[in-house]
Amino acid sequence: MQRSGLTTSTEDSWRRVVIEKPFGHDLESAQELNKIVEDVFPPDSIFRIDHYLGKETVQNLMAIRFGNAIFEPLWNRSFVDHVQITAAEDLGLEGRAGYYEEAGAVRDMLQNHLMQLFTLTAMEPPSAFDADAIRDEKVKVLRSVRRVTPQDVDSFAVRGQYGPGVVDGEPVPGYREEPGVQPESPTPTYVALKLQVDNWRWEGVPFFLRTGKRLPKKVTEIAVVFKRPPLGIFPGGMERNVLAFRIQPDEGVSLKFSSKSPGQEMVLREVVMDFRYDAFGAQLESPYSRLLLDAMLGDATLFPREDEVDLAWQLVSGLLQAWEGTPAPDFPNYPAGTWGPEAADALIGPDRRWRRL
């Protein structure tokens, strides 16, 4: 490409390259790929595409946080108990065994899609709504995350692989029974990870990320779970409030809170205030069409930067080092059509529970 002159911009033309995720296979390969690409293109002509960032509901996360005075003051360790980020799929491999056997859940979803949702949730307010300011804040978050070493992986992460089960009332095979998969494959189809952010905003607030195949339904959600009131004056206890961003499907935002149930007794009941994107009466734009237009316009706001990609690989390197080359723990360890291995419930802790979406 370089020898043919296709990479050279002129006064009246530009050249840009769009590279699909995953960007590299691990930290070393990502850095090598960056070097190769930057030897040919200047940094402002390189667009690393992650279609999750093109979703309207992902961009709406920034609008809700920074465009409303009622949310940002609560967005910190004083009020938030924990955050759950879920990207669940009900499908299996769909003919992609060759790719998935090499990638697994960590490379396919955790290192890119979930890390992007995590940084947008945890970042500080940018000084301006432009590419450099937003990406600077995302990088600061990744630098603040406590590293998970291979020796500590069992305390911070859970891996799983689905066996035979039932999805939408139909029997489905286990991962190792899928065409093209090795009979004793150690590839994880599920991963849950606990992240700790060591900064003033989030110290002590865990972020739980999970993704998996052959779960009960296809859904992506960010749930900000608030602390309980300091004094339980009502009988029956009180549940935590939850602000949930539904990335897909049924795109929207919901707020769960407690209200008195009608009657003589003071009994609290959970209710939900719900906003759905279809209230705008417009069809949501394809994420790829939005991102490709941005690339043609030279707007890099929704594209991960080189240092951001490197830091995301650093955060999952401990998992990859600990899990690859070691025997899988009793795979398969969750039936298709369930919400993953039981060990994931222990990861989130005795006083918390995963949202059943």
Solvent accessible surface area in square Angstrom, and as a share of the most:
residue,aa,sasa,rsa
1,M,133,0.59
2,Q,102,0.46
3,R,240,0.87
4,S,79,0.51
5,G,35,0.34
6,L,106,0.53
7,T,12,0.07
8,T,83,0.48
9,S,60,0.38
10,T,76,0.44
11,E,189,0.85
12,D,136,0.71
13,S,38,0.25
14,W,126,0.44
15,R,76,0.28
16,R,71,0.26
17,V,31,0.18
18,V,59,0.34
19,I,32,0.16
20,E,82,0.37
21,K,37,0.16
22,P,38,0.24
23,F,9,0.04
24,G,17,0.17
25,H,79,0.35
26,D,45,0.23
27,L,33,0.16
28,E,115,0.52
29,S,34,0.22
30,A,0,0.00
31,Q,83,0.37
32,E,108,0.48
33,L,54,0.27
34,N,2,0.01
35,K,134,0.57
36,I,100,0.51
37,V,17,0.09
38,E,57,0.26
39,D,93,0.48
40,V,44,0.25
41,F,14,0.06
42,P,70,0.44
43,P,97,0.61
44,D,115,0.59
45,S,12,0.08
46,I,7,0.03
47,F,2,0.01
48,R,16,0.06
49,I,6,0.03
50,D,3,0.01
51,H,44,0.20
52,Y,9,0.03
53,L,2,0.01
54,G,3,0.03
55,K,26,0.11
56,E,54,0.24
57,T,5,0.03
58,V,1,0.00
59,Q,32,0.14
60,N,22,0.11
61,L,0,0.00
62,M,8,0.04
63,A,56,0.44
64,I,30,0.15
65,R,0,0.00
66,F,67,0.28
67,G,61,0.59
68,N,60,0.31
69,A,92,0.71
70,I,123,0.63
71,F,38,0.16
72,E,35,0.16
73,P,80,0.51
74,L,68,0.34
75,W,1,0.00
76,N,33,0.17
77,R,111,0.40
78,S,70,0.45
79,F,95,0.39
80,V,0,0.00
81,D,21,0.11
82,H,3,0.01
83,V,0,0.00
84,Q,4,0.02
85,I,0,0.00
86,T,3,0.02
87,A,1,0.01
88,A,2,0.01
89,E,36,0.16
90,D,28,0.15
91,L,89,0.44
92,G,1,0.01
93,L,5,0.03
94,E,110,0.49
95,G,82,0.79
96,R,105,0.38
97,A,7,0.05
98,G,62,0.59
99,Y,74,0.28
100,Y,3,0.01
101,E,33,0.15
102,E,115,0.52
103,A,10,0.07
104,G,2,0.02
105,A,2,0.02
106,V,3,0.02
107,R,12,0.04
108,D,7,0.04
109,M,17,0.08
110,L,1,0.00
111,Q,7,0.03
112,N,11,0.06
113,H,4,0.02
114,L,0,0.00
115,M,2,0.01
116,Q,11,0.05
117,L,0,0.00
118,F,0,0.00
119,T,1,0.00
120,L,4,0.02
121,T,0,0.00
122,A,0,0.00
123,M,0,0.00
124,E,59,0.27
125,P,61,0.38
126,P,26,0.17
127,S,112,0.72
128,A,47,0.37
129,F,147,0.61
130,D,65,0.34
131,A,19,0.15
132,D,89,0.46
133,A,15,0.11
134,I,2,0.01
135,R,26,0.09
136,D,58,0.30
137,E,20,0.09
138,K,2,0.01
139,V,2,0.01
140,K,108,0.46
141,V,3,0.02
142,L,1,0.00
143,R,152,0.55
144,S,28,0.18
145,V,5,0.03
146,R,106,0.39
147,R,91,0.33
148,V,13,0.07
149,T,55,0.32
150,P,48,0.30
151,Q,153,0.68
152,D,63,0.32
153,V,3,0.01
154,D,127,0.66
155,S,77,0.49
156,F,43,0.18
157,A,5,0.04
158,V,18,0.10
159,R,26,0.09
160,G,0,0.00
161,Q,0,0.00
162,Y,1,0.00
163,G,4,0.04
164,P,78,0.49
165,G,17,0.17
166,V,87,0.50
167,V,12,0.07
168,D,120,0.62
169,G,63,0.61
170,E,111,0.50
171,P,108,0.68
172,V,21,0.12
173,P,54,0.34
174,G,3,0.02
175,Y,0,0.00
176,R,58,0.21
177,E,106,0.48
178,E,20,0.09
179,P,117,0.74
180,G,69,0.66
181,V,16,0.09
182,Q,109,0.49
183,P,106,0.66
184,E,131,0.59
185,S,0,0.00
186,P,67,0.42
187,T,12,0.07
188,P,20,0.13
189,T,0,0.00
190,Y,0,0.00
191,V,0,0.00
192,A,0,0.00
193,L,0,0.00
194,K,45,0.19
195,L,1,0.01
196,Q,25,0.11
197,V,1,0.01
198,D,65,0.34
199,N,39,0.20
200,W,226,0.79
201,R,38,0.14
202,W,0,0.00
203,E,84,0.38
204,G,57,0.55
205,V,4,0.02
206,P,5,0.03
207,F,0,0.00
208,F,1,0.00
209,L,0,0.00
210,R,1,0.00
211,T,2,0.01
212,G,2,0.02
213,K,7,0.03
214,R,28,0.10
215,L,1,0.00
216,P,39,0.25
217,K,82,0.35
218,K,92,0.39
219,V,11,0.06
220,T,1,0.01
221,E,9,0.04
222,I,0,0.00
223,A,0,0.00
224,V,0,0.00
225,V,9,0.05
226,F,21,0.09
227,K,96,0.41
228,R,94,0.34
229,P,65,0.41
230,P,146,0.92
231,L,128,0.64
232,G,58,0.55
233,I,116,0.59
234,F,63,0.26
235,P,95,0.59
236,G,89,0.86
237,G,48,0.47
238,M,29,0.13
239,E,67,0.30
240,R,28,0.10
241,N,53,0.27
242,V,7,0.04
243,L,3,0.01
244,A,1,0.01
245,F,2,0.01
246,R,40,0.14
247,I,1,0.01
248,Q,26,0.12
249,P,62,0.39
250,D,74,0.38
251,E,48,0.21
252,G,1,0.01
253,V,14,0.08
254,S,15,0.09
255,L,52,0.26
256,K,39,0.16
257,F,67,0.28
258,S,40,0.26
259,S,44,0.28
260,K,88,0.37
261,S,25,0.16
262,P,127,0.80
263,G,53,0.51
264,Q,186,0.83
265,E,126,0.56
266,M,89,0.40
267,V,71,0.41
268,L,43,0.22
269,R,153,0.56
270,E,71,0.32
271,V,52,0.30
272,V,89,0.51
273,M,117,0.52
274,D,74,0.39
275,F,69,0.29
276,R,105,0.38
277,Y,26,0.10
278,D,93,0.48
279,A,80,0.62
280,F,138,0.57
281,G,71,0.68
282,A,69,0.53
283,Q,179,0.79
284,L,64,0.32
285,E,82,0.37
286,S,58,0.38
287,P,29,0.18
288,Y,85,0.32
289,S,52,0.34
290,R,65,0.24
291,L,0,0.00
292,L,78,0.39
293,L,83,0.41
294,D,9,0.05
295,A,4,0.03
296,M,106,0.47
297,L,125,0.62
298,G,35,0.33
299,D,59,0.31
300,A,18,0.14
301,T,13,0.07
302,L,9,0.05
303,F,1,0.00
304,P,9,0.06
305,R,56,0.21
306,E,55,0.25
307,D,44,0.23
308,E,1,0.00
309,V,11,0.06
310,D,20,0.10
311,L,17,0.08
312,A,5,0.04
313,W,0,0.00
314,Q,67,0.30
315,L,3,0.01
316,V,0,0.00
317,S,21,0.14
318,G,5,0.05
319,L,0,0.00
320,L,16,0.08
321,Q,118,0.53
322,A,23,0.18
323,W,22,0.08
324,E,88,0.40
325,G,87,0.84
326,T,57,0.33
327,P,122,0.76
328,A,24,0.19
329,P,62,0.39
330,D,128,0.66
331,F,16,0.07
332,P,63,0.40
333,N,50,0.25
334,Y,5,0.02
335,P,74,0.47
336,A,3,0.02
337,G,21,0.20
338,T,52,0.30
339,W,39,0.14
340,G,15,0.15
341,P,6,0.04
342,E,154,0.69
343,A,55,0.43
344,A,2,0.02
345,D,64,0.33
346,A,82,0.64
347,L,22,0.11
348,I,2,0.01
349,G,18,0.17
350,P,150,0.94
351,D,87,0.45
352,R,68,0.25
353,R,159,0.58
354,W,7,0.02
355,R,61,0.22
356,R,146,0.53
357,L,43,0.21
